[in-house]
């Protein structure tokens, strides 16, 4: 493992809860991960697993009330963002850490031109005059592949296609050359051709300016394309954490395995019934006791219903939250040989 100084972002035991009249929703309930400089970390899981709330917590964009970061640390270049003042956070947000949101049509302001929205970020953080900011905005639009950028800079969001709006969002996020880019489902609702173009664009810009990327998605294909390491989230927790090759070649957690098995494969040589994951992602207000996945897991045993499994290293910095790999609990799985069963399914 690299030295701690190589860590750009460290998230430690992060808990973000939402306090409502119906109860407390534990959207993020003890998340840990790191992002190294220049690394792309993929964060995957079904909707409701806490991926986006984790990203918004890093950006300090949780609506309060009802949301609140109740504990944990978010260390950016060794400094805890949770201890910084709102003024200090505003200097970091959009400058050192930027974010691409899921829906560009709702994230872009419809009453301002694309150019004005990019210029706003440049003027705030780089302290240039308007003429220089406009020149940089046009340069960013050209960088992300928007044709005739000197004309498009004066267009409003509704005048652009979905793919162009997403490119404009990327231009805005990258306008100050951030050290970390958080991309929350950046290719959602785009057709596959545009999706491929956007992913290639992000990979190129990442290489050009040397930034790190936190890629949030439910699409395993996107993760395989861009990620170096992968976090698998479920029930507000990290259930598996490893390099991208290990996650695809040797997935260890039953949830990761189930996600992988549910992918249609064009290479299948015989008719295969598409596997599904039974049940639903738990309501964050009604998280089950013990392992959060036990009521959907084919390998669950009584201990899973009563105790929370720890996140343990099963070798080569491959972390898994499952009793199958926990020595003191292994006797519960002797009859199914859980480890070998999961491996053989790969």
C-alpha positions as CSV (number, residue, x, y, z in Angstrom):
1,X,0.0,0.0,0.0
2,X,1.3,3.5,-0.8
3,X,2.2,5.9,1.9
4,X,-0.5,8.0,3.5
5,X,0.9,11.1,1.8
6,X,-0.2,9.6,-1.5
7,X,-3.8,9.8,-0.3
8,X,-5.8,12.7,-1.8
9,X,-9.0,11.9,-0.1
10,X,-9.6,9.7,3.0
11,X,-13.2,9.0,4.2
12,X,-13.3,7.4,7.7
13,X,-16.4,6.0,9.3
14,X,-18.6,8.5,7.6
15,X,-22.3,8.6,8.8
16,X,-24.8,10.8,7.2
17,X,-28.4,10.6,8.5
18,X,-31.6,12.3,7.6
19,X,-33.9,13.2,10.5
20,X,-37.6,13.2,9.3
21,X,-41.0,13.0,11.0
22,X,-41.2,9.3,10.0
23,X,-37.8,8.5,11.6
24,X,-34.1,8.6,11.0
25,X,-32.9,7.5,7.5
26,X,-29.3,6.2,7.8
27,X,-28.3,6.8,4.2
28,X,-24.6,6.5,4.9
29,X,-23.8,4.4,8.0
30,X,-20.1,4.0,8.4
31,X,-18.3,4.3,5.1
32,X,-14.5,4.1,4.7
33,X,-12.4,4.4,1.6
34,X,-9.4,6.3,0.1
35,X,-8.7,7.9,-3.2
36,X,-5.0,8.3,-4.3
37,X,-3.7,11.1,-6.4
38,X,-4.5,10.4,-10.1
39,X,-6.6,7.3,-9.3
40,X,-10.1,6.6,-10.5
41,X,-12.3,5.0,-7.8
42,X,-15.5,3.4,-9.0
43,X,-18.4,3.4,-6.5
44,X,-21.1,0.9,-7.5
45,X,-24.4,-0.4,-6.0
46,X,-28.1,-0.3,-6.6
47,X,-30.1,2.9,-6.2
48,X,-30.6,3.7,-2.5
49,X,-27.2,2.2,-1.4
50,X,-25.8,5.6,-0.3
51,X,-23.5,6.4,-3.3
52,X,-24.8,9.8,-4.1
53,X,-25.2,10.8,-0.4
54,X,-21.6,9.9,0.1
55,X,-20.5,12.2,-2.7
56,X,-22.7,15.1,-1.5
57,X,-21.2,14.6,2.0
58,X,-17.7,15.0,0.6
59,X,-18.9,18.2,-1.2
60,X,-20.7,19.4,2.0
61,X,-23.9,19.8,0.0
62,X,-26.2,17.8,2.3
63,X,-29.4,19.8,3.0
64,X,-29.6,20.5,6.7
65,X,-32.3,20.0,7.9
66,X,-33.1,17.2,7.4
67,X,-29.7,15.8,6.6
68,X,-26.7,15.8,8.9
69,X,-23.2,14.3,8.9
70,X,-23.3,12.8,12.4
71,X,-19.8,11.4,12.6
72,X,-16.7,10.5,10.7
73,X,-13.8,12.3,9.0
74,X,-13.4,13.5,5.4
75,X,-9.7,14.2,5.0
76,X,-8.7,16.1,1.8
77,X,-4.9,16.4,1.5
78,X,-4.7,15.5,5.2
79,X,-7.2,18.2,6.4
80,X,-10.6,17.3,7.7
81,X,-13.2,19.1,5.6
82,X,-15.8,18.6,8.4
83,X,-13.8,21.0,10.6
84,X,-13.6,23.8,8.0
85,X,-15.8,26.9,8.0
86,X,-18.4,27.4,5.2
87,X,-16.2,30.1,3.7
88,X,-13.2,27.7,3.6
89,X,-15.4,25.0,2.0
90,X,-16.6,27.4,-0.7
91,X,-12.9,28.0,-1.6
92,X,-12.4,24.3,-2.0
93,X,-15.7,23.3,-3.7
94,X,-15.6,23.9,-7.4
95,X,-11.9,24.7,-7.3
96,X,-10.0,21.7,-5.7
97,X,-13.0,19.4,-5.7
98,X,-15.6,19.5,-8.4
99,X,-18.7,17.5,-9.1
100,X,-20.7,16.4,-12.2
101,X,-24.3,15.9,-11.1
102,X,-26.7,13.2,-12.5
103,X,-29.1,15.4,-14.4
104,X,-27.5,18.2,-16.4
105,X,-30.9,19.7,-17.3
106,X,-31.8,20.2,-13.6
107,X,-28.2,21.1,-12.5
108,X,-27.7,23.8,-15.1
109,X,-29.5,27.1,-14.5
110,X,-32.0,27.6,-17.4
111,X,-32.0,31.4,-17.3
112,X,-28.2,31.8,-17.7
113,X,-26.1,30.9,-20.7
114,X,-23.6,28.0,-20.6
115,X,-20.8,30.5,-20.9
116,X,-22.0,32.6,-17.9
117,X,-22.2,29.5,-15.7
118,X,-18.7,28.4,-16.6
119,X,-17.4,31.9,-16.2
120,X,-19.0,32.2,-12.7
121,X,-16.8,29.4,-11.4
122,X,-13.6,30.8,-13.0
123,X,-14.3,34.4,-11.7
124,X,-14.9,33.1,-8.2
125,X,-11.8,30.9,-7.9
126,X,-9.2,32.3,-10.3
127,X,-9.8,36.0,-9.9
128,X,-9.6,37.0,-13.5
129,X,-11.5,39.7,-15.4
130,X,-14.6,38.8,-17.5
131,X,-12.8,38.9,-20.8
132,X,-10.2,36.4,-19.6
133,X,-12.9,34.2,-18.0
134,X,-14.9,34.2,-21.2
135,X,-11.8,33.2,-23.2
136,X,-11.2,30.3,-20.7
137,X,-14.9,29.2,-20.9
138,X,-14.6,29.0,-24.7
139,X,-11.4,27.0,-24.3
140,X,-13.1,24.6,-21.9
141,X,-16.0,24.0,-24.3
142,X,-13.5,23.3,-27.0
143,X,-11.7,20.9,-24.7
144,X,-14.8,18.8,-24.1
145,X,-15.6,18.6,-27.8
146,X,-18.4,21.1,-28.3
147,X,-18.4,22.3,-31.9
148,X,-18.3,26.1,-32.6
149,X,-17.5,26.9,-28.9
150,X,-17.3,30.6,-29.5
151,X,-21.0,30.5,-30.5
152,X,-22.2,27.8,-28.1
153,X,-20.8,29.8,-25.2
154,X,-23.9,32.1,-25.5
155,X,-26.4,29.3,-25.8
156,X,-28.9,28.4,-23.0
157,X,-29.1,24.9,-21.6
158,X,-32.4,24.1,-23.5
159,X,-30.6,24.9,-26.8
160,X,-28.2,22.0,-26.3
161,X,-28.8,18.2,-26.7
162,X,-28.5,15.9,-23.7
163,X,-24.9,14.9,-24.7
164,X,-23.9,18.6,-25.2
165,X,-25.4,19.6,-21.8
166,X,-23.4,16.8,-20.2
167,X,-20.2,18.0,-21.9
168,X,-21.0,21.6,-20.7
169,X,-21.3,20.2,-17.1
170,X,-17.9,18.6,-17.5
171,X,-16.5,21.8,-18.8
172,X,-17.9,23.7,-15.8
173,X,-16.5,21.1,-13.4
174,X,-13.1,21.1,-14.9
175,X,-12.8,24.9,-15.5
176,X,-10.5,25.3,-12.5
177,X,-8.5,22.1,-13.0
178,X,-9.6,20.3,-9.8
179,X,-7.5,17.8,-8.0
180,X,-10.6,15.6,-7.5
181,X,-13.6,15.2,-9.8
182,X,-16.7,13.5,-8.4
183,X,-18.9,12.2,-11.3
184,X,-22.3,11.1,-10.2
185,X,-23.8,8.9,-12.9
186,X,-22.3,11.1,-15.6
187,X,-23.6,9.0,-18.5
188,X,-27.2,8.3,-17.3
189,X,-29.9,8.8,-19.9
190,X,-27.3,9.1,-22.7
191,X,-27.3,6.7,-25.7
192,X,-24.4,4.3,-25.8
193,X,-22.4,6.2,-28.5
194,X,-22.5,9.5,-26.5
195,X,-21.8,7.5,-23.3
196,X,-18.6,6.1,-24.9
197,X,-17.6,9.6,-26.0
198,X,-18.1,11.1,-22.6
199,X,-16.1,8.3,-20.9
200,X,-13.2,8.6,-23.4
201,X,-13.3,12.4,-22.8
202,X,-13.1,12.0,-19.0
203,X,-10.2,9.6,-19.3
204,X,-8.3,11.9,-21.7
205,X,-8.8,15.0,-19.4
206,X,-7.9,13.0,-16.3
207,X,-4.6,12.1,-18.0
208,X,-4.0,15.6,-19.3
209,X,-4.4,17.4,-16.0
210,X,-3.6,14.6,-13.5
211,X,-6.7,14.7,-11.5
212,X,-8.3,11.9,-9.4
213,X,-11.9,10.7,-10.2
214,X,-14.6,9.3,-8.0
215,X,-17.0,7.6,-10.5
216,X,-20.4,6.8,-9.0
217,X,-22.5,4.5,-11.1
218,X,-24.7,1.4,-11.1
219,X,-23.2,0.3,-14.5
220,X,-20.5,-2.3,-14.1
221,X,-19.5,-1.7,-17.7
222,X,-18.6,1.9,-16.9
223,X,-16.6,0.7,-13.9
224,X,-14.7,-1.8,-16.0
225,X,-13.9,0.9,-18.5
226,X,-12.5,3.6,-16.3
227,X,-11.8,2.5,-12.7
228,X,-8.5,1.5,-11.0
229,X,-10.1,0.5,-7.7
230,X,-13.8,-0.2,-6.8
231,X,-16.0,0.3,-3.8
232,X,-19.2,-1.8,-3.7
233,X,-21.8,-0.1,-1.5
234,X,-24.9,-1.6,0.1
235,X,-27.2,-0.4,2.9
236,X,-25.0,2.6,3.5
237,X,-21.9,0.6,4.0
238,X,-18.9,-0.6,2.0
239,X,-19.3,-4.4,1.5
240,X,-16.3,-4.9,-0.9
241,X,-13.2,-2.9,-1.8
242,X,-10.5,-4.0,-4.2
243,X,-8.8,-3.2,-7.5
244,X,-11.0,-3.4,-10.5
245,X,-9.5,-6.7,-11.9
246,X,-10.1,-8.5,-8.5
247,X,-13.7,-7.3,-8.4
248,X,-14.5,-8.7,-11.8
249,X,-12.3,-11.8,-11.8
250,X,-12.6,-12.8,-8.1
251,X,-15.6,-11.0,-6.6
252,X,-15.9,-12.2,-3.0
253,X,-19.0,-10.6,-1.4
254,X,-22.3,-12.4,-2.3
255,X,-23.8,-9.0,-3.3
256,X,-21.0,-8.2,-5.7
257,X,-21.3,-11.7,-7.1
258,X,-25.1,-11.2,-7.6
259,X,-24.6,-7.9,-9.4
260,X,-22.1,-9.6,-11.7
261,X,-24.4,-12.5,-12.4
262,X,-27.3,-10.3,-13.3
263,X,-25.5,-8.8,-16.3
264,X,-26.7,-10.1,-19.7
265,X,-23.9,-11.6,-21.8
266,X,-23.9,-11.5,-25.6
267,X,-21.2,-14.3,-25.5
268,X,-23.5,-16.8,-23.9
269,X,-23.5,-19.9,-26.1
270,X,-26.7,-21.4,-24.7
271,X,-29.9,-19.9,-23.4
272,X,-29.4,-18.8,-19.9
273,X,-32.0,-17.5,-17.5
274,X,-31.0,-14.0,-16.4
275,X,-30.3,-14.1,-12.7
276,X,-31.8,-11.5,-10.4
277,X,-31.3,-10.4,-6.8
278,X,-34.3,-11.3,-4.8
279,X,-36.0,-8.6,-2.7
280,X,-35.3,-4.9,-2.5
281,X,-32.6,-2.6,-1.2
282,X,-33.6,-1.9,2.4
283,X,-35.3,1.3,3.4
284,X,-32.6,3.4,5.2
285,X,-35.2,4.1,7.9
286,X,-35.7,0.4,8.4
287,X,-32.2,-1.2,8.0
288,X,-32.2,-4.8,9.1
289,X,-30.1,-6.0,12.1
290,X,-26.8,-7.7,11.5
291,X,-25.6,-7.9,7.9
292,X,-27.6,-5.5,5.8
293,X,-27.7,-8.0,2.9
294,X,-28.7,-11.1,4.8
295,X,-32.4,-11.1,3.8
296,X,-31.4,-11.2,0.1
297,X,-28.4,-13.5,0.4
298,X,-28.4,-17.2,-0.6
299,X,-25.6,-17.9,1.9
300,X,-27.1,-16.2,5.0
301,X,-27.1,-18.0,8.3
302,X,-28.5,-17.1,11.7
303,X,-25.3,-15.2,12.7
304,X,-25.9,-12.9,9.7
305,X,-29.2,-11.8,11.1
306,X,-27.9,-10.8,14.5
307,X,-24.3,-9.5,14.0
308,X,-22.7,-7.0,11.7
309,X,-19.8,-8.5,9.9
310,X,-16.5,-6.5,10.0
311,X,-14.7,-5.3,6.8
312,X,-11.7,-7.6,6.7
313,X,-8.7,-8.1,4.3
314,X,-8.9,-11.4,2.5
315,X,-5.5,-10.9,0.8
316,X,-3.8,-8.4,-1.4
317,X,-5.8,-5.4,0.1
318,X,-9.0,-7.0,-1.0
319,X,-11.6,-6.0,1.7
320,X,-14.9,-7.8,2.2
321,X,-17.7,-7.4,4.8
322,X,-18.9,-11.0,5.1
323,X,-18.8,-13.7,7.7
324,X,-17.9,-16.3,5.1
325,X,-14.3,-15.0,5.4
326,X,-14.3,-14.4,9.2
327,X,-12.4,-17.0,11.1
328,X,-14.5,-17.0,14.2
329,X,-17.7,-17.4,12.2
330,X,-16.4,-19.9,9.5
331,X,-18.1,-22.9,11.2
332,X,-21.5,-21.5,10.1
333,X,-20.5,-22.0,6.5
334,X,-18.7,-25.3,6.5
335,X,-21.7,-27.1,5.0
336,X,-21.8,-24.8,1.9
337,X,-18.1,-24.0,1.6
338,X,-19.0,-20.5,0.8
339,X,-15.6,-19.2,-0.3
340,X,-15.1,-21.9,-3.0
341,X,-18.8,-21.6,-4.1
342,X,-18.4,-17.9,-4.8
343,X,-15.0,-18.4,-6.5
344,X,-16.3,-21.1,-8.8
345,X,-19.2,-19.0,-9.9
346,X,-16.6,-16.6,-11.4
